[in-house]
Structures are given as C-alpha cells and as structure tokens.
Amino acid sequence: MRYELHSGSAKVSPVFADYVGTRMERLLSDFSFIIHSDIYLHELGVKAPSHQVRLRVQVPGETLLAEEKADNFQEAFDTALTAIRRQLSRYKETLRS
C-alpha cells in the first residue's frame, strides 16, 4: 500500500509526517487488502475547530472516506483513522460472509 499526504498550503512538520507514516504502516499490517490511501489536510481559518483531515482509502470495489475536524491535525487524524478502522473492519466482515 502506498499513501499520499496532501497538505496544500498547510504547514506540516516532519514529526507529524513521521507520525502519519507510522500509523498508516500499522493500518496496512492490520488490513493487507488496502490498495491506496490519500490524506488531505486543510486549515479552516481562525474559528475552532480550525483543522480538517480527510482520509480516503481505496479497497477492492469500494472507496472509504472519513472526514474529521479538530483543533490540531494530529487529533483530527487520529479521529479519522479510528473511523476508517471501523469501516475497514465492517468491509472485512462482508468479505468473509
């Protein structure tokens, strides 16, 4: 699996990029059928929550999407990743049945 981190004009620290890489590699080890994923980071302005993460994961036959807003990118990414894990678990169950 490969993933792409799209930040646009948002500033992304190397520490956060490493954190995302570690978490995405762990996701792949749990769900080996993932084809590709994209992570989109958006700064929404001065209103709270001011950061948005959109996580798109392609699996055979479907595209799963989770979008979360929070006060910082890490919190939004963690929440979106939790939502994607739930969707992937449901997808895996449909493959088994």
Backbone as a chain_set.jsonl record, in Angstrom:
{"seq": "MRYELHSGSAKVSPVFADYVGTRMERLLSDFSFIIHSDIYLHELGVKAPSHQVRLRVQVPGETLLAEEKADNFQEAFDTALTAIRRQLSRYKETLRS", "coords": {"N": [[0.848, -1.173, 0.0], [0.432, 2.193, -0.664], [0.56, 5.554, 0.437], [-0.525, 8.928, 0.193], [0.249, 12.148, 1.247], [-1.446, 15.036, 1.294], [-1.048, 18.349, 1.646], [-1.516, 20.911, 0.761], [-1.626, 24.31, 1.302], [-1.139, 24.141, 3.973], [1.029, 23.974, 6.752], [3.145, 21.348, 7.482], [4.748, 19.538, 9.915], [7.865, 17.72, 10.086], [7.811, 15.827, 12.126], [5.089, 15.279, 12.474], [4.549, 14.202, 9.942], [6.111, 11.854, 10.057], [4.734, 10.579, 12.125], [2.239, 10.143, 10.905], [3.081, 8.396, 8.878], [3.943, 6.158, 10.387], [1.526, 5.366, 11.62], [-0.03, 4.784, 9.364], [1.381, 2.663, 8.215], [0.971, 0.756, 10.177], [-1.756, 0.458, 9.881], [-1.829, -0.785, 7.388], [-0.607, -3.221, 8.012], [-2.587, -4.375, 9.526], [-4.761, -4.479, 7.777], [-4.408, -5.865, 4.977], [-5.481, -5.743, 2.441], [-5.779, -3.196, 1.454], [-5.559, -0.876, -1.142], [-4.743, 1.766, -1.906], [-4.23, 4.966, -0.352], [-5.21, 8.287, 0.569], [-4.404, 11.28, 2.239], [-5.755, 14.211, 3.198], [-5.058, 17.444, 4.221], [-6.384, 20.325, 5.702], [-6.429, 23.727, 6.552], [-8.765, 25.579, 8.289], [-9.123, 28.19, 9.05], [-9.603, 30.81, 11.46], [-11.626, 30.102, 13.198], [-12.736, 27.772, 15.683], [-13.401, 24.308, 15.38], [-10.208, 24.345, 13.812], [-8.775, 22.823, 12.021], [-8.832, 20.366, 9.482], [-9.059, 16.999, 8.516], [-9.117, 14.755, 5.897], [-9.535, 11.488, 5.102], [-9.009, 9.114, 2.728], [-9.521, 5.892, 1.602], [-8.779, 3.334, -0.584], [-10.147, 0.278, -1.397], [-10.553, -3.046, -2.738], [-13.127, -2.67, -4.987], [-14.432, -0.609, -3.58], [-14.437, 2.719, -2.127], [-13.45, 4.134, 0.796], [-14.252, 6.703, 3.126], [-13.358, 9.156, 5.478], [-13.906, 12.022, 7.38], [-12.765, 14.518, 9.457], [-12.796, 17.127, 11.937], [-10.811, 19.211, 14.009], [-8.936, 20.781, 16.715], [-6.238, 20.571, 16.172], [-4.015, 19.044, 13.739], [-3.136, 16.437, 14.403], [-4.968, 15.41, 16.272], [-7.326, 15.449, 14.734], [-6.537, 13.694, 12.692], [-6.16, 11.286, 14.135], [-8.804, 10.765, 14.986], [-10.115, 10.49, 12.512], [-8.726, 8.282, 11.538], [-9.542, 6.309, 13.335], [-12.236, 6.136, 12.628], [-11.97, 5.187, 9.986], [-10.772, 2.718, 10.5], [-12.923, 1.368, 11.709], [-14.685, 1.266, 9.517], [-13.156, -0.288, 7.775], [-13.042, -2.676, 9.196], [-15.744, -3.459, 9.101], [-15.949, -3.782, 6.33], [-14.166, -5.895, 5.959], [-15.533, -7.912, 7.285], [-17.719, -8.224, 5.569], [-16.44, -9.351, 3.418], [-15.78, -11.846, 4.378], [-18.239, -13.107, 4.676]], "CA": [[0.0, 0.0, 0.0], [1.108, 3.468, -0.564], [-0.329, 6.639, 0.828], [-0.054, 10.251, -0.179], [-0.134, 13.193, 2.185], [-1.694, 16.272, 0.56], [-1.23, 19.392, 2.652], [-1.861, 22.197, 0.166], [-0.874, 25.42, 1.896], [-0.956, 23.884, 5.401], [2.39, 23.633, 7.173], [3.204, 20.034, 8.118], [6.069, 19.31, 10.496], [8.411, 16.378, 9.832], [7.384, 14.929, 13.207], [3.732, 14.846, 12.147], [4.647, 13.336, 8.757], [6.585, 10.555, 10.548], [3.633, 10.01, 12.901], [1.271, 9.652, 9.93], [3.682, 7.229, 8.245], [3.906, 5.041, 11.329], [0.141, 4.926, 11.797], [-0.51, 4.203, 8.113], [2.023, 1.351, 8.072], [0.263, -0.131, 11.094], [-3.05, 0.184, 9.258], [-1.577, -1.768, 6.336], [-0.339, -4.537, 8.598], [-3.86, -4.917, 10.002], [-5.673, -4.662, 6.653], [-3.491, -6.008, 3.849], [-6.185, -5.6, 1.168], [-5.848, -1.776, 1.08], [-4.856, -0.606, -2.394], [-4.135, 3.096, -1.89], [-4.923, 5.909, 0.524], [-4.854, 9.698, 0.487], [-4.677, 12.057, 3.436], [-5.853, 15.623, 2.833], [-5.022, 18.339, 5.377], [-6.872, 21.666, 5.385], [-6.593, 24.685, 7.63], [-10.065, 26.18, 8.047], [-9.143, 29.595, 9.441], [-9.41, 31.12, 12.872], [-12.687, 29.529, 14.017], [-12.471, 26.432, 16.204], [-12.116, 23.674, 15.12], [-9.562, 25.029, 12.693], [-8.028, 21.889, 11.168], [-9.657, 19.288, 8.935], [-8.353, 15.882, 7.882], [-9.966, 13.864, 5.115], [-8.787, 10.262, 4.859], [-9.674, 8.308, 1.702], [-8.851, 4.598, 1.47], [-9.331, 2.511, -1.653], [-10.085, -1.172, -1.237], [-11.162, -3.634, -3.936], [-14.552, -2.453, -5.184], [-15.003, 0.495, -2.803], [-13.598, 3.788, -1.589], [-13.923, 4.508, 2.127], [-13.918, 8.096, 3.391], [-13.611, 9.697, 6.81], [-13.552, 13.438, 7.439], [-12.862, 14.97, 10.834], [-12.295, 18.461, 12.257], [-10.324, 19.318, 15.389], [-8.101, 21.954, 16.974], [-4.926, 20.365, 15.542], [-4.032, 17.98, 12.743], [-2.945, 15.11, 14.985], [-6.234, 14.994, 16.866], [-8.247, 15.171, 13.631], [-6.062, 12.487, 12.017], [-6.45, 10.125, 14.98], [-10.242, 10.508, 14.944], [-10.422, 9.98, 11.174], [-8.153, 6.942, 11.439], [-10.431, 5.432, 14.094], [-13.429, 5.928, 11.799], [-11.586, 4.333, 8.858], [-10.577, 1.359, 11.032], [-14.25, 0.772, 11.865], [-15.194, 0.965, 8.182], [-12.378, -1.412, 7.24], [-13.474, -3.888, 9.907], [-17.025, -3.849, 8.509], [-15.66, -4.256, 4.977], [-13.536, -7.213, 6.087], [-16.6, -8.857, 7.652], [-18.521, -8.528, 4.374], [-15.645, -10.254, 2.58], [-15.821, -13.192, 4.971], [-19.565, -13.736, 4.545]], "C": [[0.884, 1.223, 0.0], [0.079, 4.506, -0.15], [0.313, 7.947, 0.398], [-0.619, 11.256, 0.806], [-0.231, 14.496, 1.404], [-1.965, 17.38, 1.574], [-1.61, 20.738, 2.062], [-0.997, 23.296, 0.753], [-0.629, 25.227, 3.393], [0.487, 23.483, 5.686], [2.35, 22.319, 7.948], [4.619, 19.815, 8.626], [6.556, 17.909, 10.138], [7.992, 15.371, 10.897], [5.983, 14.395, 12.914], [3.739, 13.912, 10.945], [5.14, 11.941, 9.148], [5.492, 9.824, 11.321], [2.588, 9.402, 11.964], [1.807, 8.39, 9.26], [3.63, 5.997, 9.119], [2.497, 4.481, 11.471], [-0.413, 4.265, 10.53], [0.123, 2.835, 7.854], [1.351, 0.328, 8.99], [-1.111, -0.504, 10.544], [-2.891, -0.882, 8.173], [-1.334, -3.153, 6.921], [-1.622, -5.181, 9.118], [-4.813, -5.26, 8.861], [-4.85, -4.691, 5.363], [-4.16, -5.806, 2.492], [-6.317, -4.146, 0.71], [-4.99, -1.561, -0.165], [-4.078, 0.705, -2.308], [-4.899, 3.973, -0.907], [-4.356, 7.31, 0.341], [-5.262, 10.373, 1.783], [-4.631, 13.52, 3.03], [-5.93, 16.456, 4.105], [-5.452, 19.731, 4.943], [-6.902, 22.502, 6.66], [-7.842, 25.492, 7.323], [-10.133, 27.655, 8.417], [-9.017, 29.747, 10.941], [-10.504, 30.536, 13.763], [-12.296, 28.131, 14.491], [-13.604, 25.516, 15.773], [-11.514, 24.202, 13.819], [-8.767, 24.117, 11.764], [-8.951, 20.748, 10.739], [-8.753, 18.253, 8.27], [-9.389, 15.033, 7.171], [-9.101, 12.676, 4.727], [-9.596, 9.401, 3.897], [-8.861, 7.041, 1.486], [-9.563, 3.802, 0.377], [-9.07, 1.042, -1.343], [-10.742, -1.776, -2.474], [-12.678, -3.412, -3.986], [-15.159, -1.27, -4.459], [-13.955, 1.536, -2.472], [-14.219, 4.217, -0.275], [-13.428, 5.911, 2.436], [-14.272, 8.453, 4.823], [-13.106, 11.132, 6.831], [-13.778, 13.921, 8.865], [-12.268, 16.362, 10.983], [-11.886, 18.48, 13.725], [-9.468, 20.569, 15.516], [-6.693, 21.813, 16.412], [-5.006, 19.156, 14.616], [-3.931, 16.593, 13.359], [-4.247, 14.571, 15.575], [-7.25, 14.636, 15.778], [-7.846, 13.898, 12.896], [-6.389, 11.244, 12.832], [-7.932, 9.766, 14.942], [-10.66, 9.939, 13.592], [-9.903, 8.556, 11.009], [-9.007, 5.927, 12.199], [-11.684, 5.12, 13.287], [-13.124, 5.009, 10.613], [-11.367, 2.901, 9.333], [-11.918, 0.646, 11.206], [-14.823, 0.378, 10.51], [-14.467, -0.23, 7.566], [-12.756, -2.723, 7.916], [-14.802, -4.388, 9.349], [-16.825, -4.402, 7.101], [-15.07, -5.663, 5.021], [-14.575, -8.275, 6.45], [-17.473, -9.209, 6.448], [-17.77, -9.437, 3.421], [-15.715, -11.681, 3.085], [-17.147, -13.884, 4.744], [-19.991, -13.944, 3.122]], "O": [[1.955, 1.246, 0.607], [-1.121, 4.339, -0.37], [1.532, 8.049, 0.26], [-1.8, 11.222, 1.152], [0.775, 15.006, 0.909], [-2.978, 17.36, 2.273], [-1.998, 21.636, 2.809], [0.231, 23.218, 0.706], [0.021, 26.063, 4.021], [1.086, 22.727, 4.921], [1.626, 22.185, 8.935], [5.579, 19.896, 7.86], [5.746, 17.009, 9.912], [7.834, 14.187, 10.601], [5.719, 13.204, 13.084], [3.004, 12.925, 10.931], [4.639, 10.946, 8.625], [5.336, 8.61, 11.195], [2.109, 8.291, 12.193], [1.07, 7.419, 9.092], [3.307, 4.908, 8.644], [2.299, 3.266, 11.444], [-1.175, 3.302, 10.613], [-0.539, 1.941, 7.327], [1.186, -0.833, 8.616], [-1.574, -1.631, 10.715], [-3.725, -1.779, 8.056], [-1.808, -4.15, 6.376], [-1.729, -6.407, 9.145], [-5.584, -6.215, 8.958], [-4.629, -3.654, 4.738], [-3.463, -5.707, 1.482], [-6.916, -3.892, -0.335], [-3.845, -2.007, -0.231], [-2.884, 0.742, -2.607], [-6.083, 3.745, -0.658], [-3.186, 7.49, 0.004], [-6.315, 10.085, 2.351], [-3.6, 14.014, 2.573], [-6.771, 16.204, 4.967], [-4.957, 20.261, 3.949], [-7.346, 22.038, 7.71], [-7.976, 26.034, 6.226], [-11.131, 28.31, 8.115], [-8.402, 28.918, 11.612], [-10.326, 30.48, 14.979], [-11.608, 27.397, 13.782], [-14.747, 25.97, 15.81], [-12.228, 24.468, 12.852], [-8.148, 24.596, 10.815], [-9.743, 20.237, 11.531], [-7.809, 18.594, 7.558], [-10.401, 14.642, 7.752], [-8.056, 12.84, 4.096], [-10.721, 9.005, 4.199], [-7.661, 7.102, 1.219], [-10.781, 3.622, 0.409], [-7.945, 0.627, -1.068], [-11.434, -1.06, -3.198], [-13.415, -3.906, -3.133], [-16.322, -0.949, -4.705], [-12.753, 1.278, -2.527], [-15.382, 4.618, -0.234], [-12.316, 6.277, 2.056], [-15.343, 8.103, 5.321], [-12.007, 11.419, 6.355], [-14.866, 13.749, 9.415], [-11.353, 16.737, 10.251], [-12.522, 17.852, 14.571], [-9.294, 21.321, 14.557], [-6.015, 22.817, 16.193], [-5.937, 18.354, 14.695], [-4.578, 15.661, 12.881], [-4.58, 13.401, 15.389], [-7.953, 13.632, 15.891], [-8.707, 13.105, 12.516], [-6.849, 10.247, 12.275], [-8.281, 8.587, 14.872], [-11.467, 9.012, 13.531], [-10.571, 7.718, 10.404], [-9.172, 4.797, 11.74], [-12.143, 3.978, 13.261], [-13.935, 4.147, 10.275], [-11.741, 1.96, 8.633], [-12.041, -0.538, 10.889], [-15.382, -0.709, 10.36], [-15.083, -1.077, 6.918], [-12.786, -3.769, 7.268], [-14.98, -5.589, 9.144], [-17.465, -5.384, 6.722], [-15.433, -6.52, 4.214], [-14.499, -9.408, 5.975], [-17.917, -10.349, 6.312], [-18.386, -10.212, 2.69], [-15.71, -12.624, 2.293], [-17.196, -15.109, 4.631], [-21.08, -14.461, 2.874]]}, "num_chains": 1, "name": "protein.A"}
